[in-house]
Amino acid sequence: SEITQKLQAMMFLDRDPAQSNVQEEPCKPFSWLIDHLVFPQLLRAVSMAIKHEFDYVINQVADRAGLSRDLVHIAPVKNEDRMQVKQFGYGQDPNLQYPFSAYLSDVLRCSYVCGNAHDMFRIWNLLQQDDQLTVVRLKNKASEGTNPFNLHLNVAFQPRCFQSRMIVEIQIHSLAIYEVKKLNHKLYEILRAPTASEI
């Protein structure tokens, strides 16, 4: 996120510019601690500060679509433990670069549960029309045949109360598939945990 990039640049201000490259992978444990302990807390704090506006924008989209708010599920801000588990996974991927907290894209997240394909398409269109939301990635898991067969979006959310955008996760579900997903969620949590203690 933009916030993470700014903090990363600040970390290297005390180094000799001739020897410093903020894009290089740092080798000092201090840098790892900043990424592992400080950035998640910062992302959580910022997310909590803007969550009321995120909730409002998400509910307004549902209202414009004629979707009952009972079918809009806005999750609590992701806790630091879950962020650190995800960071650990990102750190194992040789294709990803420090800071690994920059890949946390679901600290704020929500789901729309739609009764039919028409409603799913309507939500998709309204999300694209909202001036505070910019879709940056779409995974059509339904067309890919990937469980849980939904539309999985990463969206840049621009709060009015904060200068930087934050990447959030929005899922658009079919009601019938969503009911099955709820039954499968506990198994998913078990499979994604790197160790038994993380379940």
N, C-alpha and C positions, 0 to 999 in steps of 0.2 A: 504494500500500500504506500501511498505518498508519505504517510506519517513515518513508516518504518524507514524509508529511504532518507528522509531528513535527519532522523536520529542516527542512522548509520553514518552519514556524512559528518555529523557533529562529533562522533566518536574519534574521528581521525584528525580533528583540527589541531591537536597538540603534536602531531607528527611532522617531520620535515616533508614539505610538499614534494621535494625532488624524489623522496623515497616512498611516498604514499600513493596508493591507488585504492580507492574505496571499493573498486570492483574485485580486487584480488581476494582470495580466500584467506582470512586471517588465521594465524597459527597460535595466537595467544589465548590462554584459557579465559582471560577477562572478556574477550569478545564473545566467546561462547556463552559466558554467564549473562552478558547483556542480552543476547538473543534469547536465551532460554528462560531467564527470570524477569528481566525488565520489560522487554517488548510485549510479552503476553499480558502483563499487568497493565501496560499502557493501552494496548488494544482493547482490553476489557473495560478500562476506565472511560475511554472515548466512546465505546459502544454503549455503555450505560448512560452516558450523557446525551447521546443522540437517539436513544431507543424510542423515546416518546414520539419523536418526529417520524422515525421509521415506521412505527406502529400506525400512526395516523395516515401516512402515505399508502401503506399496504391496504388498510381498511377502506380508504377512499377509492382505490382501484376496484375492490370488491363491490362497493356500493354502485359505482358506475356500470359494472358488469351485471348488476342485479343478483349478485351471489350473496347468500346469507352469510352473516359474520360467523355463524356457527361452523361454517365450512372453511374458515380462514384460521389457520393454526400458526400463531407467531410464537416461536420458541423463546425461552429465556436466553439472556446473553450467555454464550458458551463459557464454562468455567476454565480456570487456568490449568487444572489437571488435564482436562481433555485437550486443551491446546498443546500442552507439552507432549502428550502422547502422539498427536499428529506431527508435531515438530520432529520427534524422534524418527518417525517414518520418513519424513522428507529428508532428514539427514543421512539416511541410508541409501538414498537415490543418487547415483553418481552424476546424473544429468542436471541436478539442481544445485544452486549456489547459495552461499551465505548472503544475507541472513535468512534462515529457514522460516522464521516467523512471517516473512513477506508472502509466503504461500498460504497463510491462514485466510481463507476466503469465506468462512461460514460462522464467524463470531456472532453476526446477526443473520438470522435465517427465518424463513417462513414457508408455509405450504398453502396452496389453494387446492381445495378438493371439489372437483366439478362433476356434475351428474352425467355429462355427455361430451363428445368431442367438440360440438359447437361451442359449449361454454369454455372449454379449454382454449380454443382458438380465440375466443373473445377476450379472455384474460391476457393471453399472449399479445394481442394487438394493443390492448389498453396499457400494458406495461411499457411497450415501445413508444407510446404516445406521451407518457408522463415526463414532464420536464425535469424531474429530479432523479429519474432512473435511466440508465444507459446500459443496455444489454451488451456485455463484452464477450460472453461465451454461452453457447447453447449446446447441450447434449440431449439429443432426441433418443432417449433410452428405449422408447417404444419401438421406433423404427430399427434400432440396433439389436433388438431382442435381448436387452440387458435388464436384469432385475434392478429396480422395481418398475420398469416400463412407464416412466414418466417423462416430462420435460424438465430438465435440470439446468437452471440458469445461474450464471454468475453475473451480477449486476453492479455497476458503479452507482452508489447512492450518494447524492449531493444534498446534505442537509442545509437548511437555510441558516442554522445556528452555528455552523462550523465551516471553516474555509476549505478543508480537504475532503475529497471524496473517500468513501470506504467501499470496498468490495464486499457484497453480501450474497447470500445464496437464496434463491427462490425456486421452489419446486411446484409444478402444476401436475396434479394427479387426476386420474379417473377415480370416481368414488368406489367402484367395484374393486379396482386394483389396490386402492388405498387401504381398504379393509383387510386384504390379505397381507399387505405390507406391515400393518401393525402386529400381526401374528408372527411375522418373520423378524421383527426388529431385535428381539433379545438374542436370537441366533447371530444376527449381524454384529451386535456388540461383542459377542464372544469371539467371533472370527477376526474382527479388526484389532482386538487388543493384543499388543506385543507380548505381554506376560499375563499370567493368571491374576496377579495382584492388581492389574489395571482394569479388570472386569467390574 
